[in-house]
Amino acid sequence: MTEVEFKVFSGPAKSSDGRVAALRLPGGCELSRKDIDGYTKYVGIYGAKGLAYIKVNDPAAGRDGLQSPILKFLPDDVVAEILKRTGAEAGDLIFFGADKTAVVNEALGALRVKMGHERGLAEGDWKPLWVVDFPMFDWDDGAKRWTALHHPFTAPAVDDVDALKADPGNALSRAYDLVLNGTELGGGSIRIHQSEMQQTVLSLLGMGDDEVRDKFGFLVDALRYGAPPHGGMAFGLDRLVMLMTGSDSIRDVIAFPKTQTAACPLTSAPAMIDDRQLRELGIKLRTLPSKEEG
């Protein structure tokens, strides 16, 4: 897409933080313009500015077998490559996302799930899978610094401090999630066990030596004495029970569901505490002055 003159595609394709991705919808040619506009509006929730598409009437006919307002911007070799990579068949529709990588991933990922359920393409069999190769960092445009995508104690995929410093944007982490039919059941990571690597990661996150010492000095010091490689993961049992019972929400299966205000209808928690408990905790309540007094 970098050679395409269509700026909607070439811009993100040439950008280091951009991406152009395609999503094939089997039998999607039957979608009306109103349907497509509805999906375009839907991806806007995730920051997408639009949703380009190509209807594949007859892939064997090449360009003549396609229908799309963007075809005039795409050379024949690019069109052929799109059909090849997507494996498009007659009657399919190809959606495109072109923007920053994070926006494209979020928008097309959500669209894939929505169309899969709405058009009966989601399979009912249980098919668990591992999600791996998470990026180590994410760039915060507002703060102009890297942030930890998982947490700052996740180990990078390679134990090379210099390589991590040289290219943090392309670094992968040793984090993993277990997903079952679109629901995350558990996740975890391998932790950093080397002091120098931990200091490097914290430094890349914008922490100076004094801040590292103040907040995580105990950890950095402990790792200097040696720690074995270690990690783990945690499962959400309520999520698994939700899937086993065919429920749509974990609120249907957890023992004590909370309301949106975090209140428990069964135990009436949180409840008021008495003066004795306040004294034990060293808490003193102050009465705010009334508007007349203030």
C-alpha positions in Angstrom: 0.0 0.0 0.0 3.0 2.3 0.3 3.1 2.8 -3.5 -0.6 3.6 -3.8 -1.4 7.2 -4.5 -4.7 7.0 -2.4 -3.6 9.0 0.7 -6.1 7.3 2.9 -4.1 4.1 2.5 -0.6 5.4 1.6 -0.4 7.7 4.7 -0.9 5.0 7.4 1.1 2.5 5.3 4.2 4.8 5.3 3.8 5.8 9.0 5.7 3.9 11.6 2.6 3.8 13.9 0.1 3.3 11.1 -1.5 0.2 9.6 -3.7 -0.8 6.7 -5.7 -4.0 7.2 -8.4 -5.9 5.4 -11.4 -7.9 6.8 -13.2 -10.3 4.5 -16.9 -10.9 5.1 -18.2 -14.1 3.4 -21.4 -13.4 1.5 -21.1 -9.7 2.3 -22.1 -8.5 -1.2 -25.7 -8.8 -0.1 -25.2 -5.9 2.3 -27.1 -2.7 1.4 -25.6 0.7 1.4 -27.5 1.3 4.6 -25.9 -1.7 6.2 -22.5 -0.6 5.3 -23.2 2.9 6.6 -24.3 1.4 9.8 -21.0 -0.5 10.2 -19.1 2.6 9.3 -20.9 4.5 12.1 -20.1 1.6 14.5 -16.3 1.6 13.9 -16.4 5.3 14.6 -17.0 4.4 18.2 -13.4 3.1 18.2 -11.9 6.2 16.5 -12.1 5.1 12.9 -12.7 7.9 10.5 -14.3 5.7 7.8 -14.6 2.2 6.4 -13.6 1.6 2.8 -14.9 -1.5 1.1 -14.8 -3.6 -2.1 -17.6 -5.9 -3.2 -16.3 -9.0 -4.9 -18.8 -10.1 -7.5 -16.4 -12.2 -9.6 -12.8 -12.5 -8.5 -11.8 -14.3 -11.7 -12.7 -11.2 -13.7 -10.2 -9.1 -11.8 -11.0 -5.4 -11.6 -14.1 -5.8 -13.8 -15.6 -8.2 -11.3 -15.3 -5.8 -8.4 -17.4 -2.9 -7.2 -16.1 -0.1 -5.0 -15.6 3.7 -5.1 -12.0 3.3 -4.2 -11.0 1.0 -7.1 -10.0 4.0 -9.3 -7.2 4.7 -6.8 -5.8 1.2 -6.8 -3.4 -0.2 -9.5 -4.2 -3.6 -11.0 -1.3 -5.3 -9.1 -2.5 -4.0 -5.8 -6.1 -5.2 -6.5 -4.8 -8.6 -7.4 -2.7 -8.8 -4.2 -5.7 -7.8 -2.1 -7.8 -10.6 -3.6 -5.0 -13.1 -3.1 -4.2 -12.2 0.5 -7.8 -12.1 1.6 -8.8 -15.3 -0.3 -11.9 -13.5 -1.5 -14.6 -15.5 -3.3 -17.6 -14.5 -5.4 -20.1 -12.8 -3.2 -17.7 -11.6 -0.5 -17.1 -8.1 0.7 -13.8 -6.7 1.9 -13.7 -4.0 4.5 -10.5 -1.9 5.0 -9.2 0.0 8.0 -6.4 2.6 7.5 -5.3 4.6 10.5 -3.0 4.4 13.5 -2.3 0.7 14.4 -4.2 0.9 17.7 -7.3 2.4 16.0 -7.3 -0.2 13.2 -6.9 -3.1 15.6 -9.7 -1.9 17.9 -12.1 -1.0 15.1 -11.7 -4.0 12.9 -11.5 -6.4 15.8 -14.9 -5.1 17.2 -16.4 -5.1 13.7 -15.3 -8.7 13.2 -17.1 -9.8 16.4 -20.2 -7.8 15.6 -20.6 -9.1 12.1 -19.8 -12.6 13.2 -22.7 -12.7 15.6 -25.1 -10.8 13.5 -24.6 -12.9 10.4 -24.4 -16.2 12.1 -20.7 -16.8 11.4 -19.7 -17.4 15.0 -19.1 -21.1 15.7 -20.6 -22.8 18.7 -17.9 -25.3 19.5 -15.5 -24.4 22.3 -12.1 -23.4 20.8 -9.7 -22.0 23.3 -6.6 -20.2 22.1 -3.5 -18.5 23.5 -2.9 -14.8 22.7 0.8 -14.1 22.7 3.4 -11.7 21.3 1.9 -8.6 23.0 3.8 -5.3 22.4 5.9 -4.4 25.4 5.0 -0.6 25.3 2.4 1.7 23.9 3.2 5.4 23.1 1.1 8.0 24.9 0.7 11.0 22.6 -0.5 13.2 25.4 2.3 12.5 27.9 4.8 12.0 25.1 6.3 8.9 26.6 6.0 5.1 26.6 3.6 3.3 28.9 3.6 -0.4 29.8 1.0 -2.2 27.9 0.7 -5.0 30.5 2.6 -3.8 33.6 6.2 -2.6 34.2 7.4 -5.9 35.6 6.6 -8.0 32.5 9.7 -9.5 30.9 10.6 -8.6 27.3 10.8 -11.4 24.7 14.6 -10.9 24.4 17.0 -10.5 27.3 19.0 -7.8 25.6 19.0 -4.4 27.4 20.7 -2.6 24.5 18.2 -3.9 21.9 15.3 -2.9 24.1 16.7 0.6 24.5 17.3 0.9 20.8 13.8 0.0 19.6 11.2 -0.1 22.4 8.3 0.5 20.0 8.8 -2.9 18.4 9.6 -4.8 21.5 7.4 -7.8 22.4 6.6 -9.0 25.9 6.3 -12.4 27.5 2.7 -11.9 28.3 -0.1 -14.3 27.4 -3.9 -14.5 27.6 -6.2 -17.6 27.4 -9.3 -16.8 25.4 -12.3 -19.0 24.8 -14.8 -18.1 22.1 -14.0 -14.4 22.4 -14.0 -14.3 26.2 -10.7 -13.8 28.1 -10.6 -16.5 30.8 -7.2 -15.8 32.2 -3.9 -14.0 31.7 -0.4 -13.6 33.0 3.2 -13.1 32.2 6.8 -14.0 32.8 8.3 -11.4 35.2 11.6 -9.6 34.9 14.1 -11.2 37.2 17.3 -9.2 36.4 18.0 -5.9 38.1 19.5 -4.1 35.0 16.5 -5.1 32.9 14.0 -3.9 35.4 15.8 -0.5 35.7 15.9 -0.2 31.9 12.1 -0.8 31.6 11.3 1.7 34.3 13.6 4.2 32.7 11.9 3.8 29.3 8.6 4.5 31.1 10.0 7.9 31.9 11.1 7.3 35.5 14.3 9.0 36.7 16.8 7.3 39.0 15.4 9.1 42.1 11.8 8.0 41.2 12.9 4.4 40.6 14.7 4.4 43.9 11.7 5.9 45.8 9.0 3.7 44.3 10.8 0.5 43.4 14.1 0.5 45.2 13.2 -2.5 47.2 12.5 -4.5 44.1 15.6 -3.4 42.2 17.8 -4.2 45.2 16.2 -7.6 45.7 16.8 -8.6 42.1 20.5 -7.8 42.5 20.8 -10.7 44.9 19.5 -13.0 42.2 16.1 -14.3 41.4 15.1 -17.3 39.2 12.9 -16.7 36.1 9.4 -16.8 37.3 5.8 -16.0 36.2 2.3 -17.2 36.3 -1.3 -16.5 35.4 -4.7 -16.1 37.0 -8.1 -17.4 35.8 -11.5 -15.9 36.1 -13.6 -18.8 37.3 -16.8 -16.7 37.1 -16.2 -16.1 33.4 -15.8 -19.9 32.8 -19.0 -20.6 34.7 -20.7 -17.9 32.6 -19.8 -19.8 29.4 -20.7 -23.2 30.8 -24.2 -22.0 31.7 -24.7 -20.1 28.5 -25.2 -16.8 30.4 -24.5 -13.4 28.8 -23.0 -11.8 31.9 -21.0 -12.8 34.9 -23.6 -11.1 37.1 -25.8 -14.1 36.4 -23.3 -16.5 38.0 -21.3 -14.8 40.7 -22.5 -15.3 44.2 -22.8 -11.6 45.3 -23.2 -9.4 42.3 -22.8 -5.6 42.8 -24.8 -2.8 41.4 -23.3 0.0 39.3 -22.6 1.9 42.5 -20.6 -1.0 43.8 -23.3 -1.8 46.4 -24.2 -5.4 47.4 -28.0 -5.9 47.6 -27.6 -9.0 49.7 -25.3 -7.7 52.4 -26.0 -4.0 52.1 -22.3 -3.3 51.8 -20.7 -0.8 51.9 -22.2 0.0 55.3 -21.6 2.8 57.8 -18.8 2.1 60.4 -18.9 3.1 64.0 -16.6 5.3 66.0 -14.7 2.4 67.5 -13.7 1.2 64.0 -12.7 4.7 63.0 -10.4 5.0 66.0 -8.7 1.7 65.2 -8.0 3.0 61.8 -6.8 6.4 62.9 -9.5 8.1 60.9 -11.3 11.3 62.0 -14.4 12.6 60.3 -14.8 16.3 59.8 -18.1 18.0 59.2 -18.1 20.3 56.2 -19.2 23.8 56.8 -22.6 24.8 55.5 -23.0 27.3 52.7 -24.2 29.8 55.3 -21.1 29.3 57.4 -18.7 29.2 54.5 
